Amino acid sequence: KAIESDYPHLVTKDSPTQRVGGLVLEKFTQVSHQRPMLSLDNVFNADELL
């Protein structure tokens, strides 16, 4: 972000600061997860995974 702030001409539509992830491809089928797919940001041990 700092570089793009200092050099705005470097910002592109596919920059990680502009878009996270990719396009959804139709060749893959959607699935429903048995448990919500939550962030692992606050997981500090194996017990917190489930």
N, CA, C and O atoms as a Maestro MAE file, in Angstrom:
{
 s_m_m2io_version
 :::
 2.0.0
}

f_m_ct {
 s_m_title
 :::
 protein
 m_atom[200] {
  # First column is atom index #
  i_m_mmod_type
  r_m_x_coord
  r_m_y_coord
  r_m_z_coord
  i_m_residue_number
  s_m_chain_name
  s_m_pdb_residue_name
  s_m_pdb_atom_name
  i_m_atomic_number
  :::
  1 25 0.818 -1.186 0.000 1 A "LYS " " N  " 7
  2 3 0.000 0.000 0.000 1 A "LYS " " CA " 6
  3 2 0.862 1.250 0.000 1 A "LYS " " C  " 6
  4 15 0.548 2.234 -0.670 1 A "LYS " " O  " 8
  5 25 1.950 1.205 0.757 2 A "ALA " " N  " 7
  6 3 2.807 2.383 0.843 2 A "ALA " " CA " 6
  7 2 3.419 2.712 -0.511 2 A "ALA " " C  " 6
  8 15 3.475 3.877 -0.905 2 A "ALA " " O  " 8
  9 25 3.877 1.690 -1.222 3 A "ILE " " N  " 7
  10 3 4.472 1.933 -2.539 3 A "ILE " " CA " 6
  11 2 3.429 2.485 -3.488 3 A "ILE " " C  " 6
  12 15 3.695 3.444 -4.212 3 A "ILE " " O  " 8
  13 25 2.230 1.885 -3.493 4 A "GLU " " N  " 7
  14 3 1.178 2.370 -4.376 4 A "GLU " " CA " 6
  15 2 0.742 3.775 -3.991 4 A "GLU " " C  " 6
  16 15 0.335 4.556 -4.852 4 A "GLU " " O  " 8
  17 25 0.821 4.099 -2.723 5 A "SER " " N  " 7
  18 3 0.486 5.453 -2.286 5 A "SER " " CA " 6
  19 2 1.520 6.451 -2.801 5 A "SER " " C  " 6
  20 15 1.173 7.549 -3.237 5 A "SER " " O  " 8
  21 25 2.783 6.062 -2.745 6 A "ASP " " N  " 7
  22 3 3.855 6.936 -3.224 6 A "ASP " " CA " 6
  23 2 3.935 6.982 -4.739 6 A "ASP " " C  " 6
  24 15 4.347 7.990 -5.314 6 A "ASP " " O  " 8
  25 25 3.539 5.880 -5.394 7 A "TYR " " N  " 7
  26 3 3.613 5.774 -6.854 7 A "TYR " " CA " 6
  27 2 2.270 5.295 -7.402 7 A "TYR " " C  " 6
  28 15 2.149 4.136 -7.800 7 A "TYR " " O  " 8
  29 25 1.267 6.161 -7.430 8 A "PRO " " N  " 7
  30 3 -0.076 5.737 -7.842 8 A "PRO " " CA " 6
  31 2 -0.149 5.181 -9.263 8 A "PRO " " C  " 6
  32 15 -1.088 4.454 -9.589 8 A "PRO " " O  " 8
  33 25 0.813 5.506 -10.101 9 A "HIS " " N  " 7
  34 3 0.797 4.969 -11.468 9 A "HIS " " CA " 6
  35 2 1.089 3.465 -11.491 9 A "HIS " " C  " 6
  36 15 0.897 2.818 -12.521 9 A "HIS " " O  " 8
  37 25 1.550 2.904 -10.372 10 A "LEU " " N  " 7
  38 3 1.812 1.468 -10.289 10 A "LEU " " CA " 6
  39 2 0.569 0.655 -9.933 10 A "LEU " " C  " 6
  40 15 0.594 -0.572 -10.028 10 A "LEU " " O  " 8
  41 25 -0.503 1.305 -9.530 11 A "VAL " " N  " 7
  42 3 -1.728 0.601 -9.144 11 A "VAL " " CA " 6
  43 2 -2.378 0.015 -10.395 11 A "VAL " " C  " 6
  44 15 -2.616 0.719 -11.376 11 A "VAL " " O  " 8
  45 25 -2.659 -1.283 -10.341 12 A "THR " " N  " 7
  46 3 -3.364 -1.945 -11.434 12 A "THR " " CA " 6
  47 2 -4.601 -2.635 -10.880 12 A "THR " " C  " 6
  48 15 -4.715 -2.830 -9.670 12 A "THR " " O  " 8
  49 25 -5.525 -3.003 -11.757 13 A "LYS " " N  " 7
  50 3 -6.768 -3.630 -11.298 13 A "LYS " " CA " 6
  51 2 -6.528 -4.989 -10.654 13 A "LYS " " C  " 6
  52 15 -7.342 -5.438 -9.847 13 A "LYS " " O  " 8
  53 25 -5.419 -5.655 -10.996 14 A "ASP " " N  " 7
  54 3 -5.138 -6.962 -10.402 14 A "ASP " " CA " 6
  55 2 -4.110 -6.895 -9.273 14 A "ASP " " C  " 6
  56 15 -3.584 -7.922 -8.843 14 A "ASP " " O  " 8
  57 25 -3.832 -5.700 -8.806 15 A "SER " " N  " 7
  58 3 -2.925 -5.526 -7.673 15 A "SER " " CA " 6
  59 2 -3.528 -6.175 -6.428 15 A "SER " " C  " 6
  60 15 -4.742 -6.103 -6.233 15 A "SER " " O  " 8
  61 25 -2.708 -6.808 -5.579 16 A "PRO " " N  " 7
  62 3 -3.230 -7.418 -4.347 16 A "PRO " " CA " 6
  63 2 -3.949 -6.428 -3.436 16 A "PRO " " C  " 6
  64 15 -4.788 -6.831 -2.630 16 A "PRO " " O  " 8
  65 25 -3.636 -5.150 -3.549 17 A "THR " " N  " 7
  66 3 -4.330 -4.163 -2.718 17 A "THR " " CA " 6
  67 2 -5.700 -3.818 -3.283 17 A "THR " " C  " 6
  68 15 -6.522 -3.222 -2.587 17 A "THR " " O  " 8
  69 25 -5.955 -4.184 -4.527 18 A "GLN " " N  " 7
  70 3 -7.220 -3.863 -5.169 18 A "GLN " " CA " 6
  71 2 -8.178 -5.046 -5.205 18 A "GLN " " C  " 6
  72 15 -9.397 -4.871 -5.202 18 A "GLN " " O  " 8
  73 25 -7.612 -6.258 -5.238 19 A "ARG " " N  " 7
  74 3 -8.461 -7.449 -5.349 19 A "ARG " " CA " 6
  75 2 -7.775 -8.618 -4.653 19 A "ARG " " C  " 6
  76 15 -6.591 -8.873 -4.873 19 A "ARG " " O  " 8
  77 25 -8.512 -9.313 -3.825 20 A "VAL " " N  " 7
  78 3 -7.999 -10.510 -3.164 20 A "VAL " " CA " 6
  79 2 -8.685 -11.706 -3.791 20 A "VAL " " C  " 6
  80 15 -9.907 -11.714 -3.933 20 A "VAL " " O  " 8
  81 25 -7.925 -12.710 -4.166 21 A "GLY " " N  " 7
  82 3 -8.500 -13.896 -4.784 21 A "GLY " " CA " 6
  83 2 -8.569 -13.760 -6.292 21 A "GLY " " C  " 6
  84 15 -8.099 -12.775 -6.862 21 A "GLY " " O  " 8
  85 25 -9.143 -14.732 -6.913 22 A "GLY " " N  " 7
  86 3 -9.247 -14.740 -8.360 22 A "GLY " " CA " 6
  87 2 -10.687 -14.890 -8.797 22 A "GLY " " C  " 6
  88 15 -11.611 -14.888 -7.984 22 A "GLY " " O  " 8
  89 25 -10.854 -15.018 -10.092 23 A "LEU " " N  " 7
  90 3 -12.188 -15.213 -10.641 23 A "LEU " " CA " 6
  91 2 -12.672 -16.627 -10.334 23 A "LEU " " C  " 6
  92 15 -11.870 -17.558 -10.261 23 A "LEU " " O  " 8
  93 25 -13.957 -16.783 -10.158 24 A "VAL " " N  " 7
  94 3 -14.547 -18.105 -9.935 24 A "VAL " " CA " 6
  95 2 -14.691 -18.778 -11.291 24 A "VAL " " C  " 6
  96 15 -15.310 -18.228 -12.203 24 A "VAL " " O  " 8
  97 25 -14.120 -19.968 -11.421 25 A "LEU " " N  " 7
  98 3 -14.190 -20.695 -12.679 25 A "LEU " " CA " 6
  99 2 -15.410 -21.602 -12.689 25 A "LEU " " C  " 6
  100 15 -15.700 -22.282 -11.705 25 A "LEU " " O  " 8
  101 25 -16.120 -21.606 -13.807 26 A "GLU " " N  " 7
  102 3 -17.353 -22.393 -13.914 26 A "GLU " " CA " 6
  103 2 -17.095 -23.896 -13.936 26 A "GLU " " C  " 6
  104 15 -18.008 -24.677 -13.666 26 A "GLU " " O  " 8
  105 25 -15.863 -24.322 -14.255 27 A "LYS " " N  " 7
  106 3 -15.593 -25.761 -14.334 27 A "LYS " " CA " 6
  107 2 -15.562 -26.434 -12.962 27 A "LYS " " C  " 6
  108 15 -15.569 -27.661 -12.875 27 A "LYS " " O  " 8
  109 25 -15.527 -25.639 -11.892 28 A "PHE " " N  " 7
  110 3 -15.558 -26.187 -10.544 28 A "PHE " " CA " 6
  111 2 -16.980 -26.135 -10.005 28 A "PHE " " C  " 6
  112 15 -17.718 -25.186 -10.268 28 A "PHE " " O  " 8
  113 25 -17.357 -27.157 -9.253 29 A "THR " " N  " 7
  114 3 -18.691 -27.171 -8.663 29 A "THR " " CA " 6
  115 2 -18.650 -26.546 -7.274 29 A "THR " " C  " 6
  116 15 -17.640 -26.626 -6.574 29 A "THR " " O  " 8
  117 25 -19.747 -25.930 -6.889 30 A "GLN " " N  " 7
  118 3 -19.836 -25.344 -5.564 30 A "GLN " " CA " 6
  119 2 -20.087 -26.444 -4.546 30 A "GLN " " C  " 6
  120 15 -20.773 -27.425 -4.831 30 A "GLN " " O  " 8
  121 25 -19.532 -26.272 -3.370 31 A "VAL " " N  " 7
  122 3 -19.746 -27.228 -2.289 31 A "VAL " " CA " 6
  123 2 -20.210 -26.481 -1.051 31 A "VAL " " C  " 6
  124 15 -19.899 -25.305 -0.862 31 A "VAL " " O  " 8
  125 25 -20.955 -27.180 -0.219 32 A "SER " " N  " 7
  126 3 -21.355 -26.626 1.071 32 A "SER " " CA " 6
  127 2 -20.474 -27.265 2.133 32 A "SER " " C  " 6
  128 15 -20.395 -28.490 2.222 32 A "SER " " O  " 8
  129 25 -19.827 -26.459 2.921 33 A "HIS " " N  " 7
  130 3 -18.953 -26.965 3.973 33 A "HIS " " CA " 6
  131 2 -19.787 -27.339 5.194 33 A "HIS " " C  " 6
  132 15 -20.753 -26.656 5.534 33 A "HIS " " O  " 8
  133 25 -19.400 -28.437 5.851 34 A "GLN " " N  " 7
  134 3 -20.108 -28.862 7.053 34 A "GLN " " CA " 6
  135 2 -19.930 -27.847 8.173 34 A "GLN " " C  " 6
  136 15 -20.825 -27.658 8.996 34 A "GLN " " O  " 8
  137 25 -18.796 -27.208 8.199 35 A "ARG " " N  " 7
  138 3 -18.515 -26.151 9.177 35 A "ARG " " CA " 6
  139 2 -18.114 -24.901 8.412 35 A "ARG " " C  " 6
  140 15 -17.533 -25.001 7.332 35 A "ARG " " O  " 8
  141 25 -18.411 -23.734 8.949 36 A "PRO " " N  " 7
  142 3 -18.034 -22.502 8.255 36 A "PRO " " CA " 6
  143 2 -16.520 -22.414 8.060 36 A "PRO " " C  " 6
  144 15 -15.751 -22.806 8.937 36 A "PRO " " O  " 8
  145 25 -16.104 -21.903 6.916 37 A "MET " " N  " 7
  146 3 -14.689 -21.688 6.639 37 A "MET " " CA " 6
  147 2 -14.328 -20.302 7.165 37 A "MET " " C  " 6
  148 15 -14.490 -19.301 6.467 37 A "MET " " O  " 8
  149 25 -13.843 -20.256 8.391 38 A "LEU " " N  " 7
  150 3 -13.551 -18.993 9.059 38 A "LEU " " CA " 6
  151 2 -12.071 -18.654 8.950 38 A "LEU " " C  " 6
  152 15 -11.264 -19.486 8.537 38 A "LEU " " O  " 8
  153 25 -11.730 -17.458 9.316 39 A "SER " " N  " 7
  154 3 -10.350 -16.995 9.289 39 A "SER " " CA " 6
  155 2 -9.494 -17.767 10.288 39 A "SER " " C  " 6
  156 15 -9.953 -18.130 11.372 39 A "SER " " O  " 8
  157 25 -8.249 -18.011 9.905 40 A "LEU " " N  " 7
  158 3 -7.297 -18.661 10.801 40 A "LEU " " CA " 6
  159 2 -6.423 -17.633 11.512 40 A "LEU " " C  " 6
  160 15 -5.438 -17.986 12.160 40 A "LEU " " O  " 8
  161 25 -6.786 -16.380 11.386 41 A "ASP " " N  " 7
  162 3 -5.991 -15.280 11.932 41 A "ASP " " CA " 6
  163 2 -5.775 -15.391 13.434 41 A "ASP " " C  " 6
  164 15 -4.709 -15.032 13.934 41 A "ASP " " O  " 8
  165 25 -6.773 -15.881 14.156 42 A "ASN " " N  " 7
  166 3 -6.679 -15.937 15.616 42 A "ASN " " CA " 6
  167 2 -6.528 -17.357 16.147 42 A "ASN " " C  " 6
  168 15 -6.871 -17.625 17.299 42 A "ASN " " O  " 8
  169 25 -6.021 -18.269 15.325 43 A "VAL " " N  " 7
  170 3 -5.802 -19.649 15.751 43 A "VAL " " CA " 6
  171 2 -4.360 -19.781 16.223 43 A "VAL " " C  " 6
  172 15 -3.422 -19.475 15.487 43 A "VAL " " O  " 8
  173 25 -4.200 -20.240 17.455 44 A "PHE " " N  " 7
  174 3 -2.863 -20.335 18.026 44 A "PHE " " CA " 6
  175 2 -2.462 -21.756 18.405 44 A "PHE " " C  " 6
  176 15 -1.315 -21.993 18.786 44 A "PHE " " O  " 8
  177 25 -3.401 -22.712 18.304 45 A "ASN " " N  " 7
  178 3 -3.061 -24.111 18.573 45 A "ASN " " CA " 6
  179 2 -4.057 -25.011 17.854 45 A "ASN " " C  " 6
  180 15 -5.067 -24.536 17.337 45 A "ASN " " O  " 8
  181 25 -3.770 -26.322 17.821 46 A "ALA " " N  " 7
  182 3 -4.594 -27.276 17.074 46 A "ALA " " CA " 6
  183 2 -6.023 -27.349 17.592 46 A "ALA " " C  " 6
  184 15 -6.938 -27.586 16.804 46 A "ALA " " O  " 8
  185 25 -6.247 -27.156 18.887 47 A "ASP " " N  " 7
  186 3 -7.596 -27.223 19.456 47 A "ASP " " CA " 6
  187 2 -8.506 -26.129 18.910 47 A "ASP " " C  " 6
  188 15 -9.723 -26.308 18.858 47 A "ASP " " O  " 8
  189 25 -7.939 -25.018 18.509 48 A "GLU " " N  " 7
  190 3 -8.738 -23.900 18.007 48 A "GLU " " CA " 6
  191 2 -9.121 -24.065 16.536 48 A "GLU " " C  " 6
  192 15 -9.884 -23.257 16.007 48 A "GLU " " O  " 8
  193 25 -8.607 -25.090 15.875 49 A "LEU " " N  " 7
  194 3 -8.928 -25.305 14.467 49 A "LEU " " CA " 6
  195 2 -10.347 -25.806 14.269 49 A "LEU " " C  " 6
  196 15 -10.968 -25.496 13.252 49 A "LEU " " O  " 8
  197 25 -10.871 -26.564 15.206 50 A "LEU " " N  " 7
  198 3 -12.209 -27.147 15.042 50 A "LEU " " CA " 6
  199 2 -13.172 -26.619 16.063 50 A "LEU " " C  " 6
  200 15 -14.341 -27.006 16.067 50 A "LEU " " O  " 8
  :::
 }
 m_bond[199] {
  # First column is bond index #
  i_m_from
  i_m_to
  i_m_order
  :::
  1 1 2 1
  2 2 3 1
  3 3 4 2
  4 3 5 1
  5 5 6 1
  6 6 7 1
  7 7 8 2
  8 7 9 1
  9 9 10 1
  10 10 11 1
  11 11 12 2
  12 11 13 1
  13 13 14 1
  14 14 15 1
  15 15 16 2
  16 15 17 1
  17 17 18 1
  18 18 19 1
  19 19 20 2
  20 19 21 1
  21 21 22 1
  22 22 23 1
  23 23 24 2
  24 23 25 1
  25 25 26 1
  26 26 27 1
  27 27 28 2
  28 27 29 1
  29 29 30 1
  30 30 31 1
  31 31 32 2
  32 31 33 1
  33 33 34 1
  34 34 35 1
  35 35 36 2
  36 35 37 1
  37 37 38 1
  38 38 39 1
  39 39 40 2
  40 39 41 1
  41 41 42 1
  42 42 43 1
  43 43 44 2
  44 43 45 1
  45 45 46 1
  46 46 47 1
  47 47 48 2
  48 47 49 1
  49 49 50 1
  50 50 51 1
  51 51 52 2
  52 51 53 1
  53 53 54 1
  54 54 55 1
  55 55 56 2
  56 55 57 1
  57 57 58 1
  58 58 59 1
  59 59 60 2
  60 59 61 1
  61 61 62 1
  62 62 63 1
  63 63 64 2
  64 63 65 1
  65 65 66 1
  66 66 67 1
  67 67 68 2
  68 67 69 1
  69 69 70 1
  70 70 71 1
  71 71 72 2
  72 71 73 1
  73 73 74 1
  74 74 75 1
  75 75 76 2
  76 75 77 1
  77 77 78 1
  78 78 79 1
  79 79 80 2
  80 79 81 1
  81 81 82 1
  82 82 83 1
  83 83 84 2
  84 83 85 1
  85 85 86 1
  86 86 87 1
  87 87 88 2
  88 87 89 1
  89 89 90 1
  90 90 91 1
  91 91 92 2
  92 91 93 1
  93 93 94 1
  94 94 95 1
  95 95 96 2
  96 95 97 1
  97 97 98 1
  98 98 99 1
  99 99 100 2
  100 99 101 1
  101 101 102 1
  102 102 103 1
  103 103 104 2
  104 103 105 1
  105 105 106 1
  106 106 107 1
  107 107 108 2
  108 107 109 1
  109 109 110 1
  110 110 111 1
  111 111 112 2
  112 111 113 1
  113 113 114 1
  114 114 115 1
  115 115 116 2
  116 115 117 1
  117 117 118 1
  118 118 119 1
  119 119 120 2
  120 119 121 1
  121 121 122 1
  122 122 123 1
  123 123 124 2
  124 123 125 1
  125 125 126 1
  126 126 127 1
  127 127 128 2
  128 127 129 1
  129 129 130 1
  130 130 131 1
  131 131 132 2
  132 131 133 1
  133 133 134 1
  134 134 135 1
  135 135 136 2
  136 135 137 1
  137 137 138 1
  138 138 139 1
  139 139 140 2
  140 139 141 1
  141 141 142 1
  142 142 143 1
  143 143 144 2
  144 143 145 1
  145 145 146 1
  146 146 147 1
  147 147 148 2
  148 147 149 1
  149 149 150 1
  150 150 151 1
  151 151 152 2
  152 151 153 1
  153 153 154 1
  154 154 155 1
  155 155 156 2
  156 155 157 1
  157 157 158 1
  158 158 159 1
  159 159 160 2
  160 159 161 1
  161 161 162 1
  162 162 163 1
  163 163 164 2
  164 163 165 1
  165 165 166 1
  166 166 167 1
  167 167 168 2
  168 167 169 1
  169 169 170 1
  170 170 171 1
  171 171 172 2
  172 171 173 1
  173 173 174 1
  174 174 175 1
  175 175 176 2
  176 175 177 1
  177 177 178 1
  178 178 179 1
  179 179 180 2
  180 179 181 1
  181 181 182 1
  182 182 183 1
  183 183 184 2
  184 183 185 1
  185 185 186 1
  186 186 187 1
  187 187 188 2
  188 187 189 1
  189 189 190 1
  190 190 191 1
  191 191 192 2
  192 191 193 1
  193 193 194 1
  194 194 195 1
  195 195 196 2
  196 195 197 1
  197 197 198 1
  198 198 199 1
  199 199 200 2
  :::
 }
}
